[in-house]
Amino acid sequence: MITVDAHHHFWDPTRASYPWMTDELAAIRRPFGPADLRPLLAANGIDRTILVQTRSSLDETREFLATAAANEFVAGVVGWVDLTAPDVADRVAALRAGPGGAKLVGIRHQVHDEADPEWLLRRDVQRGIAAVGEAGLAYDILVRTRELPAALATARAFPAMRFVVDHLAKPPIRSGEIDAWSERLSPFGTTPNVM
């Protein structure tokens, strides 16, 4: 049996900006790449991984695909494309045609950073998500409580497409406001195309 870590990141804050990497996360504010992860995988019996984007950057996606091509343990990459662009299908095709492109398995966007909690429901975004699905890719949903209704509507609008809820929609544990999160996340459990 093969054991897969379905979600991990690489980053290098000496080379790129990570707005989410606040002082609260100072403990991880250092470069972390394949050489750091490989011994941890071996020590824990993990055979393969899925490398997930950390920035809204085509360059990062290309870099991650090249990293996947050079590291056998990276089975897939969840990258980023601008879902509002009119040529999402072409951008996905270009990523697939480049180094490591065969390992592109999904697309993700930091929806929780958008001002509009219904950003996912915008016509241009829905068109972009449709292009991702038509390419046979999954869409990783990165949201918080306020965006969950739009995320659910989006998953239901594309029943033939696969969706993954990342980080359990970031439950508000510190604030203790779990009820709304739980109520809004619960319907995903009966939505068959969502993991």
PyMOL commands that set and color helices and strands:
alter all, ss='L'
color gray80, all
select helices_A, chain A and resi 23-28+34-43+58-70+88-97+101-103+111-113+119-121+123-134+145-157+166-169+178-190
alter helices_A, ss='H'
color red, helices_A
select strands_A, chain A and resi 4-8+48-52+74-79+104-110+138-142+163-165
alter strands_A, ss='S'
color yellow, strands_A
deselect
rebuild
show_as cartoon
